[in-house]
């Protein structure tokens, strides 16, 4: 239960729902006990009245007795009906308090988890899968809600009903109470074990269903490859095997579930038989009336569901505790990326990287070693290097997705750690290597970094990114809805929309992380020429493995295996005949061969 203690703050927040729910539970259970007593009194009255009725025979007195008898029975019937209606009303109020409380806590918990997720660093997302993150905010929270809702509601009902009913039963007849309740502990223990079996098999089914869903999603996502390699039959056979596994697990669960209600009915039947048998002996001995037997049978039925639910509630609490432990694991994750001074100053764009080294914390790979360079405000820098040379790592460090393992980064004469992270990132226009567009309109995607949609800025950004003409040719223009991850657009169009998104926010620093890899040389030149005016007004960093992307830059640095091996202008580096010149010659030759 220690993991569930984290939920106490939510229970305290909604304490009035819980207190009112408890009060309504007590009142509803009072209206459960009273009808049983009315049934006992009415049955005893009927039995005694019938005896006296026989004495009167068929005369006028018999008619009067009969009339009084029917009126008495009618009054008791109406009272029992009123008690049932009142109990139903308070059961409604219980659900309107306890269950609504659980939904409100579920809402708060999901929001708290999601908000915490967004505060965690990029390293957290590199070591945890998206599926696991989603499972904890959906399935695990749902299991916790079952504890806060149904389990809590039935638990309170059990704690209230048991003392009331058993206490009253003991005041009526101790011996009959003991015999009538004898099977109930066995029922509760049996239900506990059956529930555990159900839960265990349900979890296996969930895992099987998850695997089946993943298989189907992958098959549909990769349908082009499946068809190209003519693997449809193999895919169908694999799906049949996965479905067979799901079917067998489902049948196995159904077999266990089929034990549930017969077990309950059998033990209730035994309890009823014991009540009638022991009660019958006591009636014959003249110790109790007939009504007591009926009253006790009603009490046994009242206690059956709470006792049955005890095993079910215990199982829910166990699952909730396991789920909350998983949730707590992520909630306890701390973000090491903190701002020392929370500066919100405007950034001019002077950048100085001092002896920076970086090792990825999740993999231990050394991405950078003792890298130093400077960029003045308004200048452009090209970072050139082959795959794995550490180019994108510099982008991550400038955005403070990570902090350097060694060395420092300074912006406008202040350590980057002094800036408020949100303020810093708002002033950097970032175009990632792996383009991500949301399932929304093109306009909303370009305006993603703006506080409000400004059509003039959006259109200008689209023109600067050389994608405006493509957009207006669509039937709905800027209102065109993109599919998942922007599948409506070609690779080059997606990258240009991503560039437009970065430009639209008018950043102080423009950071292009190999964003032209999916466009041809002609389109690349068109985009770079369009960006020429934009780059003169702000600090620009172009990260690329293509040397052609570096021609607009004021300064070029060359990375190789995490080390800075060359820096200077295009002319200086070509004259040195080093790594840059070698890359330039190889790529130029390759382009000439392609053109031919």
C-alpha positions as CSV (number, residue, x, y, z in Angstrom):
1,X,0.0,0.0,0.0
2,X,3.0,2.4,0.4
3,X,2.9,3.2,-3.4
4,X,-0.8,4.2,-3.1
5,X,0.1,6.7,-0.3
6,X,1.1,9.1,-3.2
7,X,-2.7,9.4,-3.9
8,X,-3.5,10.8,-0.5
9,X,-3.0,14.4,-1.7
10,X,-5.8,13.8,-4.2
11,X,-8.1,12.2,-1.6
12,X,-7.5,15.2,0.6
13,X,-8.2,17.6,-2.3
14,X,-11.6,15.9,-2.9
15,X,-12.2,15.0,0.8
16,X,-15.8,16.3,0.8
17,X,-16.7,13.9,-2.0
18,X,-15.3,11.1,0.1
19,X,-17.0,12.2,3.4
20,X,-20.3,12.6,1.7
21,X,-19.9,9.3,0.0
22,X,-19.3,7.6,3.4
23,X,-22.3,9.4,4.9
24,X,-24.6,8.3,2.0
25,X,-23.2,4.7,2.4
26,X,-24.2,4.6,6.1
27,X,-27.7,6.0,5.3
28,X,-28.2,3.6,2.4
29,X,-27.3,0.6,4.6
30,X,-29.7,1.7,7.3
31,X,-32.4,1.5,4.6
32,X,-31.2,-2.1,3.8
33,X,-31.6,-3.3,7.4
34,X,-35.0,-1.8,8.1
35,X,-36.8,-3.7,5.3
36,X,-35.5,-7.0,6.6
37,X,-37.0,-6.2,10.0
38,X,-40.3,-5.2,8.4
39,X,-40.3,-8.5,6.6
40,X,-39.8,-10.4,9.9
41,X,-42.6,-8.4,11.6
42,X,-45.0,-8.8,8.7
43,X,-44.4,-12.6,8.4
44,X,-44.8,-13.1,12.1
45,X,-48.0,-11.0,11.9
46,X,-49.3,-13.0,8.9
47,X,-48.7,-16.3,10.7
48,X,-50.4,-15.2,13.9
49,X,-53.2,-13.4,12.1
50,X,-53.9,-16.5,10.1
51,X,-54.2,-18.5,13.3
52,X,-56.7,-16.0,14.8
53,X,-58.5,-15.7,11.5
54,X,-59.4,-19.4,11.6
55,X,-61.0,-18.9,15.1
56,X,-63.5,-16.3,13.7
57,X,-64.8,-18.7,11.0
58,X,-66.9,-17.0,8.3
59,X,-68.9,-14.4,10.2
60,X,-68.8,-10.6,10.3
61,X,-65.9,-10.6,12.7
62,X,-63.9,-12.7,10.2
63,X,-64.5,-10.0,7.5
64,X,-63.4,-7.2,9.8
65,X,-60.3,-9.2,10.8
66,X,-59.6,-9.9,7.1
67,X,-59.9,-6.2,6.2
68,X,-57.6,-5.2,9.1
69,X,-55.1,-7.9,8.1
70,X,-55.0,-6.7,4.5
71,X,-54.5,-3.0,5.5
72,X,-51.7,-4.0,7.8
73,X,-50.0,-6.1,5.0
74,X,-50.5,-3.2,2.5
75,X,-48.9,-0.7,5.0
76,X,-45.9,-3.0,5.4
77,X,-45.6,-3.4,1.6
78,X,-45.6,0.3,1.1
79,X,-43.0,0.8,3.8
80,X,-40.7,-1.8,2.3
81,X,-41.2,-0.1,-1.2
82,X,-40.3,3.3,0.3
83,X,-37.2,1.9,2.0
84,X,-36.1,0.3,-1.3
85,X,-36.6,3.7,-3.2
86,X,-34.7,5.6,-0.5
87,X,-31.9,3.1,-0.6
88,X,-31.8,3.4,-4.4
89,X,-31.7,7.2,-4.1
90,X,-28.7,7.1,-1.7
91,X,-26.9,4.5,-3.9
92,X,-27.2,7.0,-6.7
93,X,-25.7,9.7,-4.4
94,X,-22.9,7.4,-3.5
95,X,-21.9,7.0,-7.1
96,X,-22.3,10.7,-7.7
97,X,-19.7,11.3,-5.0
98,X,-17.2,8.4,-4.8
99,X,-17.2,7.5,-8.5
100,X,-17.1,11.1,-9.6
101,X,-14.2,11.7,-7.1
102,X,-12.3,8.9,-8.8
103,X,-12.9,10.4,-12.2
104,X,-11.7,13.8,-11.0
105,X,-8.6,12.3,-9.5
106,X,-8.0,10.3,-12.7
107,X,-8.2,13.6,-14.6
108,X,-5.7,15.3,-12.3
109,X,-3.3,12.4,-12.2
110,X,-3.2,12.1,-16.0
111,X,-2.6,15.8,-16.3
112,X,0.2,15.7,-13.6
113,X,1.9,12.8,-15.3
114,X,1.7,14.4,-18.8
115,X,3.0,17.7,-17.4
116,X,5.8,15.9,-15.7
117,X,6.6,13.9,-18.9
118,X,7.1,17.2,-20.8
119,X,9.5,18.5,-18.2
120,X,11.8,15.5,-18.4
121,X,15.0,15.7,-20.6
122,X,15.5,14.1,-24.0
123,X,17.6,11.4,-22.4
124,X,14.5,10.1,-20.6
125,X,12.7,9.6,-23.9
126,X,15.8,7.8,-25.4
127,X,15.7,5.1,-22.7
128,X,11.9,4.7,-22.5
129,X,9.7,3.5,-25.3
130,X,6.7,5.5,-26.4
131,X,4.4,2.5,-25.7
132,X,5.6,2.3,-22.1
133,X,5.0,6.0,-21.6
134,X,1.5,5.7,-23.0
135,X,0.7,2.6,-21.0
136,X,1.5,4.3,-17.7
137,X,-0.6,7.3,-18.5
138,X,-3.6,5.3,-19.7
139,X,-3.8,1.6,-18.5
140,X,-2.0,2.2,-15.2
141,X,-4.0,5.3,-14.4
142,X,-7.2,3.4,-15.2
143,X,-6.2,0.6,-12.8
144,X,-5.5,3.2,-10.1
145,X,-8.9,4.8,-10.8
146,X,-10.6,1.4,-10.1
147,X,-9.0,1.5,-6.7
148,X,-10.1,5.1,-6.0
149,X,-13.6,4.4,-7.4
150,X,-15.3,0.9,-7.2
151,X,-12.7,-0.6,-4.8
152,X,-13.1,2.4,-2.4
153,X,-16.8,2.4,-2.7
154,X,-17.3,-1.3,-2.0
155,X,-14.6,-1.2,0.7
156,X,-16.5,1.6,2.5
157,X,-19.8,-0.3,2.0
158,X,-18.2,-3.5,3.5
159,X,-16.8,-1.6,6.5
160,X,-20.2,0.0,7.2
161,X,-22.6,-2.9,6.3
162,X,-20.7,-5.6,8.3
163,X,-20.9,-4.1,11.7
164,X,-24.5,-2.9,11.2
165,X,-25.9,-6.2,9.9
166,X,-23.8,-8.7,12.0
167,X,-24.2,-6.6,15.1
168,X,-28.0,-6.6,14.7
169,X,-28.0,-10.4,13.8
170,X,-26.1,-11.1,17.0
171,X,-28.7,-9.2,19.1
172,X,-31.5,-11.4,17.5
173,X,-29.9,-14.8,17.6
174,X,-26.2,-15.7,18.2
175,X,-26.4,-19.3,17.1
176,X,-28.3,-18.7,13.9
177,X,-25.9,-15.8,13.1
178,X,-22.8,-18.1,13.4
179,X,-24.3,-20.9,11.2
180,X,-25.7,-18.6,8.6
181,X,-22.3,-16.7,8.2
182,X,-20.2,-19.9,8.2
183,X,-19.7,-20.3,4.4
184,X,-19.0,-16.5,3.8
185,X,-15.3,-16.6,4.7
186,X,-14.8,-19.6,2.4
187,X,-16.7,-17.6,-0.3
188,X,-14.4,-14.6,0.1
189,X,-11.2,-16.7,0.0
190,X,-12.4,-18.7,-3.0
191,X,-13.3,-15.5,-4.9
192,X,-9.9,-14.1,-4.1
193,X,-8.1,-17.1,-5.7
194,X,-10.5,-17.2,-8.7
195,X,-10.0,-13.4,-9.2
196,X,-6.2,-13.8,-9.1
197,X,-6.5,-16.5,-11.8
198,X,-8.8,-14.2,-13.8
199,X,-6.4,-11.2,-13.5
200,X,-3.4,-13.3,-14.4
201,X,-5.0,-14.6,-17.5
202,X,-6.5,-11.2,-18.3
203,X,-3.0,-9.7,-18.3
204,X,-1.8,-12.5,-20.6
205,X,-4.7,-11.6,-23.0
206,X,-3.7,-7.9,-22.8
207,X,-0.1,-8.7,-23.7
208,X,-1.3,-11.0,-26.5
209,X,-3.7,-8.3,-27.8
210,X,-1.0,-5.7,-27.6
211,X,1.3,-7.9,-29.7
212,X,-1.6,-8.5,-32.1
213,X,-2.3,-4.8,-32.5
214,X,1.4,-4.0,-33.0
215,X,1.6,-6.7,-35.6
216,X,-1.4,-5.3,-37.5
217,X,-0.2,-1.7,-37.2
218,X,3.2,-2.6,-38.6
219,X,1.7,-4.7,-41.4
220,X,-0.5,-1.8,-42.5
221,X,2.2,0.8,-42.1
222,X,4.6,-1.3,-44.2
223,X,2.0,-2.5,-46.7
224,X,4.1,-1.1,-49.5
225,X,7.1,-3.2,-48.6
226,X,4.9,-6.3,-48.0
227,X,3.4,-6.0,-51.5
228,X,6.7,-5.1,-53.1
229,X,8.3,-8.3,-51.7
230,X,5.1,-10.4,-52.2
231,X,4.9,-11.4,-48.5
232,X,1.1,-11.0,-48.1
233,X,0.6,-14.8,-47.5
234,X,3.4,-15.0,-44.9
235,X,2.0,-11.9,-43.2
236,X,-1.5,-13.5,-43.1
237,X,-0.1,-16.8,-41.7
238,X,1.8,-14.9,-39.0
239,X,-1.4,-13.0,-38.1
240,X,-3.3,-16.3,-37.9
241,X,-0.7,-17.7,-35.4
242,X,-1.0,-14.5,-33.3
243,X,-4.8,-14.7,-33.4
244,X,-4.7,-18.4,-32.4
245,X,-2.6,-17.5,-29.4
246,X,-5.1,-14.7,-28.4
247,X,-8.0,-17.1,-29.0
248,X,-6.5,-19.8,-26.7
249,X,-5.8,-17.3,-23.9
250,X,-9.4,-15.9,-24.2
251,X,-10.9,-19.4,-24.0
252,X,-8.7,-20.1,-21.0
253,X,-10.0,-17.0,-19.3
254,X,-13.6,-17.9,-20.1
255,X,-13.2,-21.3,-18.4
256,X,-12.0,-19.7,-15.2
257,X,-14.8,-17.0,-15.4
258,X,-17.4,-19.8,-15.7
259,X,-16.4,-20.9,-12.2
260,X,-17.2,-17.5,-10.7
261,X,-21.0,-17.4,-10.4
262,X,-21.6,-21.1,-9.8
263,X,-19.1,-20.8,-6.9
264,X,-21.0,-17.8,-5.5
265,X,-24.4,-19.4,-5.9
266,X,-23.3,-22.7,-4.3
267,X,-21.9,-21.1,-1.2
268,X,-25.0,-18.8,-0.9
269,X,-27.2,-21.9,-1.3
270,X,-25.2,-23.6,1.6
271,X,-25.6,-20.6,3.8
272,X,-29.4,-20.4,3.0
273,X,-29.8,-24.1,3.7
274,X,-28.0,-23.8,7.1
275,X,-30.1,-20.8,8.0
276,X,-33.4,-22.6,7.2
277,X,-32.3,-25.9,8.9
278,X,-31.0,-24.3,12.1
279,X,-33.8,-21.8,12.1
280,X,-36.4,-24.5,11.5
281,X,-35.2,-26.5,14.5
282,X,-35.4,-23.3,16.7
283,X,-38.9,-22.5,15.4
284,X,-40.1,-26.1,16.3
285,X,-38.5,-25.6,19.7
286,X,-40.5,-22.3,20.0
287,X,-37.3,-20.2,20.4
288,X,-37.9,-17.9,17.4
289,X,-40.7,-17.1,15.0
290,X,-41.0,-17.9,11.3
291,X,-40.1,-14.3,10.4
292,X,-36.6,-14.6,11.9
293,X,-35.7,-17.2,9.3
294,X,-36.8,-14.9,6.4
295,X,-35.0,-12.0,8.1
296,X,-31.7,-13.9,8.3
297,X,-32.0,-15.2,4.7
298,X,-32.2,-11.5,3.7
299,X,-29.2,-10.6,5.8
300,X,-27.2,-13.4,4.3
301,X,-28.0,-12.1,0.8
302,X,-27.1,-8.6,1.9
303,X,-23.7,-9.8,3.1
304,X,-23.0,-12.0,0.1
305,X,-22.0,-9.3,-2.4
306,X,-19.8,-7.4,0.1
307,X,-18.0,-10.6,1.0
308,X,-17.7,-11.6,-2.6
309,X,-16.4,-8.2,-3.4
310,X,-13.8,-8.5,-0.7
311,X,-11.7,-10.8,-2.9
312,X,-12.4,-8.6,-5.9
313,X,-11.5,-5.4,-4.1
314,X,-8.3,-7.0,-2.7
315,X,-7.3,-7.9,-6.3
316,X,-8.0,-4.4,-7.6
317,X,-5.9,-2.9,-4.8
318,X,-3.0,-5.2,-5.6
319,X,-3.2,-4.2,-9.3
320,X,-3.6,-0.5,-8.5
321,X,-0.5,-0.7,-6.2
322,X,1.5,-2.3,-8.9
323,X,0.3,0.3,-11.4
324,X,1.0,3.2,-9.0
325,X,4.5,1.9,-8.4
326,X,5.1,2.1,-12.2
327,X,3.6,5.6,-12.3
328,X,5.7,6.7,-9.3
329,X,8.8,5.4,-11.0
330,X,8.4,8.1,-13.7
331,X,7.0,10.8,-11.4
332,X,10.2,10.4,-9.3
333,X,12.4,11.0,-12.4
334,X,14.0,14.4,-11.9
335,X,15.0,16.8,-14.6
336,X,18.7,17.7,-14.3
337,X,18.2,20.5,-16.8
338,X,17.7,23.5,-14.5
339,X,18.2,27.2,-15.0
340,X,20.5,28.8,-12.5
341,X,19.3,32.4,-13.0
342,X,16.1,32.0,-15.1
343,X,17.1,34.8,-17.5
344,X,14.4,35.9,-19.9
345,X,16.7,38.4,-21.8
346,X,16.5,38.9,-25.5
347,X,19.3,37.0,-27.3
348,X,21.4,38.8,-29.9
349,X,23.0,35.5,-31.0
350,X,26.7,35.7,-30.0
351,X,27.7,32.0,-29.4
352,X,30.9,30.7,-27.8
353,X,31.5,27.0,-27.4
354,X,34.4,26.4,-25.0
355,X,36.2,23.0,-24.9
356,X,33.0,21.0,-25.0
357,X,33.0,17.3,-24.6
358,X,29.9,15.2,-24.4
359,X,29.0,11.5,-23.7
360,X,25.5,10.3,-24.2
361,X,24.3,9.2,-20.7
362,X,22.1,6.3,-21.9
363,X,24.5,4.7,-24.3
364,X,27.9,5.9,-23.1
365,X,28.9,6.9,-26.6
366,X,31.4,9.8,-26.7
367,X,29.9,12.2,-29.3
368,X,32.1,15.3,-28.9
369,X,35.7,15.8,-27.6
370,X,37.1,19.2,-26.7
371,X,35.2,21.2,-29.4
372,X,35.6,25.0,-29.4
373,X,34.3,27.7,-31.8
374,X,32.6,31.1,-31.8
375,X,29.9,32.8,-33.9
376,X,29.1,36.5,-33.8
377,X,25.6,37.8,-33.9
378,X,24.3,37.8,-37.5
379,X,27.0,35.5,-38.7
380,X,26.4,32.1,-40.3
381,X,28.3,28.9,-39.5
382,X,28.2,25.6,-41.4
383,X,29.1,22.5,-39.4
384,X,30.2,19.8,-41.9
385,X,30.9,16.1,-41.2
386,X,30.1,12.6,-42.0
387,X,27.4,10.6,-40.3
388,X,28.2,10.1,-36.6
389,X,30.7,12.9,-36.4
390,X,28.7,14.8,-33.7
391,X,27.0,17.4,-35.7
392,X,23.5,16.9,-34.3
393,X,24.9,16.7,-30.8
394,X,25.9,20.3,-31.1
395,X,22.3,21.2,-32.0
396,X,21.1,19.3,-28.9
397,X,23.5,21.1,-26.7
398,X,22.6,24.6,-28.0
399,X,18.9,23.8,-27.4
400,X,19.8,22.5,-23.9
401,X,18.3,19.1,-24.7
402,X,21.5,17.9,-22.9
403,X,24.2,19.7,-20.9
404,X,27.9,19.2,-21.9
405,X,29.8,16.5,-20.0
406,X,32.8,18.9,-20.0
407,X,33.2,22.5,-21.1
408,X,30.8,25.4,-21.4
409,X,28.5,27.1,-23.9
410,X,28.1,30.9,-23.7
411,X,25.4,33.0,-25.4
412,X,25.8,36.8,-25.4
413,X,28.4,36.6,-22.7
414,X,26.3,34.5,-20.3
415,X,26.5,30.8,-19.5
416,X,23.7,29.0,-21.3
417,X,22.7,27.4,-17.9
418,X,21.7,30.9,-16.7
419,X,18.9,31.3,-19.3
420,X,15.4,30.1,-18.7
421,X,15.1,27.0,-20.8
422,X,11.7,28.0,-22.3
423,X,12.9,31.5,-23.1
424,X,16.1,30.1,-24.7
425,X,14.2,27.7,-27.0
426,X,11.6,30.3,-28.0
427,X,14.4,32.4,-29.5
428,X,15.9,29.5,-31.5
429,X,14.4,28.4,-34.7
430,X,15.1,24.7,-34.9
431,X,14.7,22.5,-38.0
432,X,15.4,18.9,-37.0
433,X,17.0,16.2,-39.1
434,X,14.0,13.9,-38.5
435,X,11.1,16.0,-39.6
436,X,8.0,15.8,-37.5
437,X,4.7,17.4,-38.6
438,X,1.5,17.1,-36.6
439,X,-1.8,15.7,-37.9
440,X,-3.3,19.2,-38.4
441,X,-3.5,21.8,-41.2
442,X,-0.4,23.1,-42.9
443,X,-1.2,26.6,-41.5
444,X,-1.3,25.3,-37.9
445,X,2.0,23.4,-38.4
446,X,3.8,26.5,-39.7
447,X,2.3,28.6,-36.9
448,X,3.3,26.1,-34.3
449,X,5.9,28.3,-32.7
450,X,3.7,31.4,-32.7
451,X,1.5,32.5,-29.8
452,X,-1.3,33.2,-32.3
453,X,-1.8,32.5,-36.0
454,X,-0.7,35.5,-38.2
455,X,-1.4,34.7,-41.8
456,X,1.1,37.3,-43.2
457,X,4.0,35.7,-41.2
458,X,2.9,32.2,-42.2
459,X,2.8,33.0,-45.9
460,X,6.1,34.9,-45.8
461,X,7.7,31.9,-44.0
462,X,6.3,29.5,-46.6
463,X,7.7,31.7,-49.4
464,X,11.1,31.9,-47.7
465,X,11.2,28.1,-47.4
466,X,10.2,27.7,-51.1
467,X,7.1,25.8,-50.3
468,X,4.4,28.5,-50.8
469,X,3.7,27.5,-54.4
470,X,3.3,23.8,-53.5
471,X,0.8,24.7,-50.7
472,X,-1.5,26.9,-52.8
473,X,-1.7,24.2,-55.5
474,X,-3.4,21.9,-53.0
475,X,-7.2,22.0,-53.1
476,X,-7.5,23.5,-49.6
477,X,-4.3,25.5,-49.7
478,X,-3.0,26.3,-46.2
479,X,-6.1,24.6,-44.7
480,X,-4.9,21.2,-46.1
481,X,-5.0,18.6,-43.4
482,X,-1.9,16.6,-43.1
483,X,-2.0,12.9,-42.4
484,X,-0.2,11.2,-39.5
485,X,3.4,12.6,-39.3
486,X,2.7,14.6,-42.4
487,X,2.2,11.7,-44.9
488,X,0.2,13.9,-47.2
489,X,3.4,15.7,-48.3
490,X,6.5,14.4,-50.0
491,X,9.8,14.2,-48.1
492,X,11.1,17.5,-49.5
493,X,7.8,19.3,-48.9
494,X,7.8,18.1,-45.3
495,X,11.3,19.5,-44.7
496,X,10.4,22.8,-46.3
497,X,7.3,23.1,-44.1
498,X,9.5,22.4,-41.1
499,X,11.9,25.2,-42.2
500,X,8.9,27.5,-42.6
501,X,7.8,26.6,-39.1
502,X,11.2,27.6,-37.7
503,X,11.4,30.9,-39.7
504,X,7.8,32.0,-38.8
505,X,8.7,32.5,-35.2
506,X,11.4,35.0,-36.2
507,X,14.1,33.6,-34.0
508,X,17.4,35.2,-33.0
509,X,19.3,31.9,-33.8
510,X,18.4,29.7,-36.8
511,X,19.5,26.1,-36.4
512,X,19.2,23.9,-39.4
513,X,20.1,20.3,-38.5
514,X,20.8,18.5,-41.8
515,X,17.3,19.6,-42.9
516,X,18.0,19.5,-46.7
517,X,18.9,15.9,-46.9
518,X,15.6,14.9,-48.5
519,X,15.7,17.5,-51.3
520,X,17.7,17.5,-54.5
521,X,20.5,19.9,-55.2
522,X,18.3,22.2,-57.3
523,X,15.7,22.5,-54.6
524,X,18.5,22.8,-52.0
525,X,20.0,25.8,-53.9
526,X,16.5,27.4,-54.2
527,X,15.9,27.1,-50.4
528,X,19.4,28.3,-49.5
529,X,19.0,31.3,-51.8
530,X,15.6,32.1,-50.3
531,X,17.1,31.8,-46.8
532,X,20.0,34.2,-47.7
533,X,18.1,37.3,-46.6
534,X,16.8,35.6,-43.5
535,X,20.2,34.4,-42.4
536,X,21.8,37.9,-42.7
537,X,19.5,39.2,-39.9
538,X,20.3,36.5,-37.4
539,X,22.9,34.0,-36.2
540,X,22.5,30.9,-38.4
541,X,24.0,27.4,-38.0
542,X,23.7,25.0,-40.9
543,X,24.5,21.4,-40.0
544,X,25.0,19.1,-43.0
545,X,26.9,16.3,-44.5
546,X,26.7,18.1,-47.8
547,X,29.4,20.6,-48.5
548,X,27.1,22.4,-50.9
549,X,25.0,23.6,-47.9
550,X,28.1,25.4,-46.6
551,X,28.5,27.9,-49.5
552,X,26.4,30.6,-47.9
553,X,28.1,30.4,-44.5
554,X,30.6,33.0,-43.2
555,X,32.5,30.3,-41.4
556,X,32.8,26.5,-41.7
557,X,33.9,23.9,-39.1
558,X,34.6,20.3,-40.0
559,X,33.9,17.5,-37.5
560,X,35.4,14.1,-37.6
561,X,34.6,11.4,-35.0
562,X,33.6,14.1,-32.5
563,X,36.7,16.3,-33.0
564,X,36.9,19.6,-34.7
565,X,39.6,19.0,-37.3
566,X,39.3,22.1,-39.5
567,X,37.7,25.6,-39.5
568,X,37.7,28.6,-41.8
569,X,36.0,29.9,-44.9
570,X,35.3,27.8,-48.0
571,X,38.4,29.2,-49.8
572,X,40.7,28.7,-46.8
573,X,39.6,25.1,-46.3
574,X,39.9,24.3,-50.0
575,X,43.4,25.7,-50.0
576,X,44.4,23.5,-47.0
577,X,43.4,20.3,-49.1
578,X,42.3,18.5,-45.9
579,X,39.1,16.7,-44.9
580,X,36.8,19.5,-46.2
581,X,38.5,19.6,-49.6
582,X,38.3,15.8,-49.9
583,X,34.6,15.8,-49.1
584,X,34.0,18.6,-51.5
585,X,35.7,16.8,-54.4
586,X,34.0,13.5,-53.7
587,X,30.5,15.1,-53.5
588,X,31.1,17.3,-56.5
589,X,32.3,14.3,-58.6
590,X,29.2,12.3,-57.5
591,X,26.9,15.1,-58.5
592,X,28.5,15.4,-61.9
593,X,28.1,11.7,-62.5
594,X,24.4,12.0,-61.5
595,X,23.9,14.9,-63.9
596,X,25.5,12.9,-66.7
